[in-house]
């Protein structure tokens, strides 16, 4: 499990795992914005040791990638004890595999592999300890950042001693940095008067999210319920809608819990101390892989369930495509993900999507994004003519000291003046926005879904919930063959893989989404139904072909596409904000 070169999501890794071995890498972490990232280490790379006997091709590869500047890790041998057989998960009752995957996965083992008996106290929020005097420690995957921090923010001295001073220092430092992001969960309300009809300003609310936070997920759904926007922008792209908007939350939790239960049986046969380290690493990976982005999914689900308003809803996936960010990371390194120019470009793209909806007639717009992008997006909107009206802290909203509904009304208040003056001012602001954000450039303004497209994704999600059993969602894999001879046919970069003989012939079983060091996978048929991984593009093309999605390159084009949703005469524009006046 080494997601170091092909992903740009948050990482909280102490170490990277691949092929059943653990590679320690300290001092190369980048937590803010992109999490910890490590040098790319392949399973066949080994630290040069005169006591070991290497094959000639191994020597050549070690020299090649060492000279190229790649970190070369040390392979730890496996000699631990495994509970159960290969391809067997003792932590889950076999009968549970026949139940629907939306049902909770109950584990029969705790985090250290101890059996859970009837009446035992099992706690997932308790600081981790190797002792059971306070009860057993749940092996369930963390449901959010708060759960992960409760486990590892403060641990038993025995566990801290197992980690060692260097790893413990880095873990605590990274936990502190990410936990500090919670202080920047801010709500900003702006007003933009650039509607082409001059029918009054648009109220725009920006909310900074922690994309792995349970608190942020609750806040996102609450904001949609209270504000009731007609336009919603989330920090996603067309390549992530399958995992974030179609795959149900219950299925993500089921996959994560099944994998964490499987890990308690020590299937990789680590030594005891290494197995304990692997527990922390596995929880971090479960958080990154299955919890990340959940606030956006909860917001869209709440958005789809709202009653229809005067303007049918429009969803904007405002982020840059994931594949573009991955290519940028491969070409320029992990540091490029946290550079100001990268963040500003992404923020500008999100601002283009927001202003495009406002120019098309949407009067109440809610935008959800990572806390790192909240400031840059606000700056781009102000360059486009928006005015900042109110700022509130997320904790004030959660404690009911501030009201989201009251703040959104501020942006709808008209300036004094005649309708002709308002229309002239709107034209000026729109021209300013077109110049600042280059709204007429050939780059798409964003990825948009109309009312029918949103309901189509929700229908797919409900179908998966009703028909998918646990055994249809996750299964054990067969060990892949290591074709060392075929690997010598041509040179590949670290992280790339060469298929073995006959792998591309017709009739071969497709490989699903593999995780837990390639020991588990989500089957290919589920990925196809959910529109995930290689099927993401097919899902989006189907939406485009049916008219349920669009990649507009001009605000007028977006308005024409959404003509059925935004077919309101200019003299009726004042009534669009009826419930906020």
C-alpha positions in Angstrom: 0.0 0.0 0.0 2.1 2.8 -1.2 0.1 5.7 -2.6 3.1 8.0 -3.1 3.4 8.8 -6.7 -0.1 8.4 -8.2 -2.3 10.4 -5.8 -2.4 13.9 -4.5 -4.6 13.4 -1.5 -3.8 13.9 2.1 -1.4 11.4 3.7 -0.7 10.8 7.4 1.8 8.0 6.9 4.5 7.0 9.3 5.8 4.7 6.6 4.8 3.3 3.3 3.8 -0.3 2.8 4.2 -2.4 -0.3 4.4 -6.1 -1.0 4.3 -7.0 2.6 7.3 -5.0 3.6 7.6 -1.7 5.5 9.8 1.1 4.4 10.5 3.9 6.8 10.9 7.4 5.4 11.4 10.4 7.7 11.9 14.0 6.9 10.2 14.1 3.5 6.7 14.9 4.7 4.5 17.6 3.4 1.4 17.7 5.6 -0.2 21.0 4.9 -2.6 20.8 2.0 -1.3 17.4 0.7 -0.3 15.4 3.7 2.8 13.3 4.1 4.4 12.2 0.9 7.4 9.8 0.6 10.0 9.0 -2.0 8.7 6.2 -4.3 10.0 2.8 -3.3 9.3 -0.3 -5.2 9.1 -3.7 -3.6 12.2 -5.0 -5.4 14.4 -2.1 -4.3 16.7 -3.0 -1.5 19.3 -1.3 0.5 22.8 -2.3 -0.6 24.1 -4.9 1.8 27.3 -6.9 1.1 25.9 -9.7 3.2 23.0 -10.3 0.7 23.2 -12.0 -2.6 21.6 -10.0 -5.4 20.8 -11.0 -8.9 22.3 -9.1 -11.7 19.1 -7.4 -12.7 18.6 -6.3 -9.1 22.0 -4.7 -9.0 21.3 -2.8 -12.2 18.0 -1.5 -10.9 19.5 -0.5 -7.5 22.3 1.4 -9.3 19.9 3.0 -11.8 17.4 4.4 -9.4 19.9 5.4 -6.8 21.7 7.5 -9.4 18.3 8.9 -10.4 17.8 10.2 -6.9 15.2 7.8 -5.7 15.2 6.7 -2.1 16.1 3.1 -1.7 14.4 1.4 1.3 15.3 -1.5 3.5 13.2 -4.7 3.3 12.2 -6.2 6.6 11.7 -9.9 6.6 8.4 -11.5 7.5 8.4 -14.0 10.4 5.3 -13.1 12.4 2.4 -15.3 13.2 -0.9 -15.1 11.2 -4.3 -15.8 12.7 -6.2 -18.1 10.3 -5.4 -19.1 6.7 -4.6 -17.1 3.7 -7.8 -15.7 2.1 -9.7 -15.9 5.4 -10.8 -13.1 7.7 -11.4 -14.5 11.2 -12.5 -11.0 12.4 -15.8 -11.2 10.4 -18.5 -13.9 10.8 -18.8 -15.8 7.5 -22.5 -15.4 7.7 -22.1 -11.7 7.5 -20.8 -12.0 4.0 -24.4 -12.8 2.8 -25.9 -9.7 4.4 -26.4 -6.4 2.6 -23.2 -4.3 2.6 -25.1 -1.4 4.1 -25.4 -3.3 7.4 -22.7 -2.6 10.0 -19.7 -4.9 9.8 -19.3 -6.3 13.3 -15.7 -7.4 14.1 -15.0 -10.4 16.4 -11.3 -9.3 17.2 -9.9 -6.1 18.7 -7.0 -4.1 17.4 -4.4 -6.5 18.8 -6.1 -9.7 17.6 -7.8 -10.5 20.9 -11.2 -12.2 20.7 -14.2 -10.0 21.7 -16.6 -12.0 24.0 -20.1 -11.1 24.8 -20.2 -8.3 27.4 -16.7 -7.0 26.6 -16.2 -3.3 26.5 -14.8 -2.2 23.1 -14.0 1.4 22.5 -12.7 3.0 19.2 -12.1 6.5 20.6 -9.9 5.4 23.5 -6.1 6.3 23.3 -4.3 3.2 22.0 -2.8 0.9 24.6 -1.4 -2.6 24.6 -3.2 -3.2 27.8 -6.9 -4.1 28.2 -7.5 -2.8 31.7 -9.8 -0.1 30.4 -11.4 -2.4 27.8 -10.6 -3.7 24.4 -9.5 -1.4 21.7 -11.8 -1.5 18.7 -10.3 -2.5 15.3 -13.1 -0.6 13.5 -11.7 1.9 11.0 -11.7 5.6 12.1 -14.9 7.3 11.0 -13.1 10.7 10.7 -10.1 12.7 11.7 -11.5 13.2 15.2 -11.6 9.4 15.7 -8.0 9.0 14.4 -6.7 11.8 16.7 -8.5 10.3 19.8 -6.6 7.0 19.2 -3.2 8.3 18.4 -3.0 11.9 19.8 -2.1 10.4 23.2 -1.1 6.8 23.5 0.0 4.4 26.2 3.7 4.6 27.1 4.2 1.1 25.9 2.9 1.9 22.4 5.1 5.1 22.4 8.1 3.0 23.3 7.3 0.6 20.4 7.2 3.5 17.9 10.6 4.9 18.9 11.5 8.6 19.5 11.9 9.5 15.8 8.7 8.0 14.5 6.8 9.3 17.6 8.1 12.8 17.1 7.1 12.9 13.5 3.6 11.4 14.2 2.9 14.0 16.9 4.2 16.8 14.7 1.9 15.8 11.8 -1.1 15.3 14.1 -0.6 18.8 15.5 -0.4 20.4 12.1 -3.5 18.7 10.7 -5.4 19.3 13.9 -4.6 23.0 13.5 -6.6 23.1 10.2 -9.7 22.9 12.3 -9.1 26.4 13.5 -9.5 27.6 9.9 -13.0 26.3 9.2 -14.5 29.7 8.4 -17.7 30.8 6.7 -17.5 33.8 4.4 -20.5 35.5 2.8 -20.1 37.7 -0.3 -22.4 39.6 -2.6 -22.0 39.8 -6.3 -24.1 42.2 -8.4 -23.1 41.0 -11.9 -26.2 39.2 -13.0 -26.9 40.0 -16.7 -30.5 40.8 -15.9 -29.9 43.3 -13.2 -32.4 41.6 -11.0 -30.6 41.9 -7.8 -27.3 40.6 -6.3 -26.3 37.1 -5.8 -25.4 35.9 -2.3 -22.4 33.6 -2.2 -21.4 31.6 0.9 -18.0 29.9 1.1 -17.3 27.3 3.8 -13.9 25.9 4.5 -13.9 22.1 5.2 -11.6 19.6 6.7 -12.1 16.8 4.0 -11.6 14.0 6.5 -13.4 15.6 9.4 -16.7 14.2 10.8 -17.5 17.7 12.1 -17.1 19.2 8.6 -19.4 16.5 7.2 -22.1 17.5 9.6 -21.5 21.2 8.9 -21.7 20.7 5.1 -25.1 18.9 5.3 -26.4 21.5 7.8 -25.3 24.4 5.6 -27.2 23.0 2.6 -30.3 22.5 4.7 -30.3 25.9 6.2 -29.2 28.0 3.2 -31.2 26.0 0.6 -29.1 27.1 -2.3 -30.1 26.8 -6.0 -26.4 26.4 -6.9 -23.9 24.2 -5.1 -20.1 24.1 -5.8 -18.0 21.4 -4.2 -14.3 20.7 -4.5 -14.6 17.6 -6.7 -14.0 16.9 -10.4 -15.7 14.6 -12.9 -13.1 11.8 -12.2 -14.2 11.5 -8.5 -18.0 11.5 -8.8 -18.2 7.7 -8.7 -16.3 7.3 -5.4 -17.6 10.4 -3.7 -21.2 10.8 -5.1 -22.3 7.3 -6.1 -20.5 4.8 -3.7 -22.6 5.0 -0.5 -21.1 6.0 2.8 -22.2 2.7 4.3 -20.2 0.8 1.6 -17.1 2.8 2.3 -17.4 2.1 6.0 -18.0 -1.6 5.3 -14.9 -1.9 3.1 -12.8 0.0 5.7 -14.0 -2.1 8.6 -13.5 -5.4 6.8 -10.0 -4.4 5.9 -9.1 -3.3 9.4 -10.5 -6.4 10.8 -8.5 -8.5 8.4 -5.4 -6.6 9.4 -5.8 -7.7 13.0 -5.1 -11.3 12.0 -1.6 -10.2 10.8 -2.0 -11.5 7.3 1.4 -10.0 6.3 3.1 -11.9 9.1 4.9 -9.0 10.7 6.8 -9.2 14.0 4.7 -8.0 17.0 6.3 -4.5 17.1 5.9 -4.1 13.4 2.3 -5.3 13.6 1.6 -2.5 16.1 3.1 0.1 13.8 1.1 -1.3 10.9 -2.1 -0.7 12.9 -1.5 3.0 12.9 -0.5 3.0 9.3 -3.5 1.0 8.3 -5.9 3.4 10.1 -4.3 6.3 8.3 -4.7 4.7 5.0 -8.3 3.8 5.7 -8.9 7.5 6.6 -7.3 8.7 3.4 -8.9 6.2 1.1 -12.4 5.8 2.4 -13.2 8.9 4.5 -11.5 11.7 2.5 -14.1 13.9 0.7 -17.1 12.7 2.7 -18.2 16.2 3.5 -18.8 16.9 -0.2 -20.8 13.7 -0.6 -23.0 14.4 2.4 -23.6 18.0 1.1 -24.7 16.7 -2.4 -26.9 14.1 -0.9 -28.7 16.8 1.2 -28.8 19.0 -1.8 -30.6 16.3 -3.8 -33.2 15.8 -1.1 -34.2 19.5 -0.9 -37.7 20.5 -2.2 -37.7 22.2 -5.6 -37.4 25.9 -5.6 -38.1 28.7 -8.2 -34.9 27.7 -10.0 -34.0 24.0 -10.5 -30.7 23.1 -8.8 -27.3 23.1 -10.5 -24.3 21.3 -9.1 -20.8 22.5 -10.0 -17.8 20.2 -9.6 -15.3 23.0 -9.5 -11.9 21.5 -8.9 -9.2 20.7 -11.5 -9.2 17.2 -12.8 -7.5 14.6 -10.5 -5.4 13.3 -13.4 -4.0 16.8 -14.1 -2.9 17.1 -10.5 -1.3 13.7 -10.5 0.6 14.5 -13.7 1.8 17.7 -12.2 3.0 15.9 -9.1 4.8 13.3 -11.1 6.6 15.9 -13.3 7.5 18.5 -10.6 7.4 16.6 -7.3 5.3 16.6 -4.2 6.4 20.2 -3.4 4.5 21.5 -6.4 1.2 20.5 -4.7 1.7 23.1 -1.9 3.1 25.9 -4.0 1.2 29.2 -4.0 0.8 29.1 -7.8 -0.8 25.7 -7.7 -3.3 26.6 -5.0 -4.1 29.9 -6.7 -4.8 28.1 -10.0 -7.2 25.7 -8.4 -8.9 28.5 -6.5 -9.3 30.5 -9.7 -11.0 27.5 -11.3 -13.4 27.2 -8.4 -14.2 30.9 -8.6 -15.0 30.6 -12.3 -17.6 27.9 -11.6 -19.2 30.0 -8.9 -19.4 33.2 -10.9 -20.7 31.2 -13.9 -23.7 30.0 -11.9 -24.3 33.5 -10.6 -24.2 35.0 -14.1 -26.8 32.4 -15.1 -29.3 33.6 -12.6 -28.7 31.7 -9.4 -29.2 34.0 -6.5 -28.1 31.8 -3.6 -24.9 29.8 -4.1 -23.1 27.7 -1.5 -19.5 26.7 -2.1 -17.6 24.0 -0.1 -13.8 23.7 -0.3 -10.8 22.8 1.7 -9.6 25.3 4.2 -6.4 25.8 2.3 -8.4 27.2 -0.7 -10.9 29.3 1.2 -8.7 32.4 1.2 -7.5 32.2 -2.5 -11.1 31.6 -3.7 -12.3 34.7 -1.7 -9.6 36.8 -3.3 -10.5 35.7 -6.8 -14.2 36.4 -6.2 -13.3 39.9 -5.0 -11.3 40.5 -8.1 -14.4 39.5 -10.0 -16.4 42.2 -8.3 -17.8 40.4 -5.2 -17.9 42.2 -1.8 -17.2 40.6 1.5 -20.1 41.0 3.9 -19.7 38.6 6.8 -17.2 36.2 8.4 -18.1 33.5 11.0 -16.2 30.7 12.6 -17.5 27.2 12.2 -17.6 26.7 15.9 -20.0 29.6 16.2 -22.4 28.0 13.8 -22.1 24.6 15.5 -22.9 26.2 18.9 -25.8 28.2 17.4 -24.1 31.6 18.2 -24.3 32.5 14.5 -26.9 31.8 11.9 -26.2 30.7 8.3 -29.6 31.8 7.2 -29.1 35.3 8.5 -25.7 35.6 6.8 -27.0 34.5 3.4 -29.7 37.1 3.5 -27.1 39.9 3.8 -25.9 39.1 0.3 -29.3 39.5 -1.2 -29.9 43.1 -0.1 -30.1 45.6 -3.0 -28.2 48.8 -3.1 -30.2 52.0 -3.4 -30.9 53.2 -6.9 -33.1 52.9 -9.9 -33.5 49.6 -11.9 -31.6 51.2 -14.8 -28.6 52.0 -12.5 -28.7 48.5 -11.1 -28.6 47.0 -14.6 -25.7 49.3 -15.6 -23.8 48.3 -12.5 -24.5 44.6 -13.2 -23.0 44.9 -16.7 -19.9 46.6 -15.3 -19.4 43.9 -12.6 -19.9 41.1 -15.2 -17.4 42.6 -17.5 -14.9 42.9 -14.6 -15.5 39.2 -13.8 -15.0 38.1 -17.4 -11.6 39.9 -17.5 -10.4 38.8 -14.1 -11.4 35.1 -14.4 -11.2 34.8 -18.2 -14.7 33.4 -18.5 -14.5 33.3 -22.3 -11.3 31.2 -22.4 -11.3 27.7 -24.0 -10.9 26.1 -20.6 -14.2 24.7 -19.2 -15.7 26.7 -16.4 -16.3 23.5 -14.5 -18.2 20.3 -14.6 -21.9 20.9 -14.2 -24.8 18.6 -13.3 -28.5 19.6 -13.6 -31.4 18.3 -11.6 -31.7 15.2 -13.7 -28.1 14.4 -13.4 -28.1 14.8 -9.6 -31.1 12.4 -9.3 -29.4 9.9 -11.7 -26.4 9.6 -9.4 -28.7 9.3 -6.3 -30.7 6.6 -8.1 -27.4 4.6 -8.7 -26.5 5.0 -5.1 -29.9 3.7 -3.8 -29.6 0.7 -6.2 -26.2 -0.2 -4.8 -27.5 0.0 -1.3 -30.5 -2.2 -2.1 -28.7 -4.9 -4.1 -25.0 -5.2 -2.9 -24.1 -7.8 -0.4 -20.8 -7.7 1.5 -19.3 -10.5 -0.5 -20.2 -8.5 -3.7 -18.4 -5.5 -2.3 -15.1 -6.8 -1.0 -13.2 -10.1 -1.6 -9.8 -11.7 -1.1 -7.5 -11.8 -4.0 -5.2 -14.3 -5.6 -1.5 -13.6 -5.2 -0.1 -12.0 -8.3 2.8 -13.7 -10.1 6.1 -11.9 -10.2 7.3 -12.1 -13.8 10.9 -11.1 -13.2 12.0 -12.3 -16.7 9.3 -10.3 -18.4 10.1 -7.3 -16.3 13.5 -7.1 -18.0 12.0 -6.6 -21.5 12.0 -2.9 -21.0 12.7 -0.3 -18.3 9.8 1.3 -16.3 9.8 4.1 -13.8 9.2 3.4 -10.1 5.5 2.9 -9.5 4.8 1.6 -13.0 4.0 -2.1 -13.5 4.5 -4.4 -16.4 1.7 -7.0 -17.0 2.6 -10.6 -17.0 2.2 -13.0 -19.9 -1.4 -13.5 -21.2 -2.7 -10.7 -19.0 -4.1 -8.8 -21.9 -5.7 -11.8 -23.7 -9.5 -12.0 -24.0 -11.2 -13.9 -21.2 -8.8 -12.8 -18.4 -10.6 -11.8 -15.3 -10.4 -8.0 -14.8 -8.6 -6.8 -11.7 -10.6 -4.6 -9.3 -9.5 -1.9 -6.9 -6.9 -3.5 -4.7 -5.8 -2.5 -1.2 -4.4 -3.9 2.0 -1.2 -4.7 0.2 -3.1 -6.3 -2.7 -4.7 -8.8 -0.4 -8.3 -7.4 -0.8 -10.1 -5.8 -3.7 -13.4 -4.2 -4.7 -14.5 -6.3 -7.7 -14.5 -4.9 -11.1 -18.3 -5.3 -11.5 -18.9 -3.0 -8.5 -16.5 -0.4 -10.0 -18.4 -0.4 -13.2 -21.8 0.0 -11.5 -20.5 2.9 -9.3 -18.5 4.6 -12.1 -15.2 4.4 -10.2 -11.6 4.2 -11.3 -11.3 3.3 -15.0 -15.1 3.6 -15.4 -15.3 7.2 -14.2 -14.9 8.5 -17.8 -17.7 6.2 -19.1 -20.1 7.5 -16.4 -19.3 11.1 -17.3 -19.7 10.6 -21.0 -23.1 9.0 -20.4 -24.2 12.0 -18.5 -23.0 14.3 -21.2 -24.7 12.3 -23.9 -28.0 12.4 -22.0 -27.8 16.1 -21.5 -27.6 15.7 -17.7 -24.1 17.1 -17.5 -22.1 19.8 -19.3 -18.6 21.2 -19.6 -19.5 24.8 -20.5 -16.7 27.1 -21.7 -18.8 30.3 -21.5 -21.5 31.6 -19.1 -23.9 32.0 -22.0 -23.3 28.4 -23.1 -24.0 27.3 -19.5 -27.2 29.4 -19.4 -28.4 27.9 -22.7 -27.7 24.3 -21.5 -29.6 25.0 -18.3 -32.4 26.8 -20.2 -35.0 24.4 -18.8 -33.8 25.1 -15.3 -33.2 28.9 -15.6 -36.2 30.0 -17.7 -37.2 33.1 -15.8 -38.1 36.5 -17.1 -36.0 39.5 -15.9 -38.9 41.2 -14.2 -39.4 38.1 -12.1 -35.9 37.9 -10.8 -36.7 39.7 -7.6 -39.0 36.8 -6.6 -36.2 34.3 -6.7 -35.0 35.4 -3.3 -38.6 35.5 -1.9 -37.8 33.6 1.3 -34.8 35.7 2.1 -36.4 39.2 1.8 
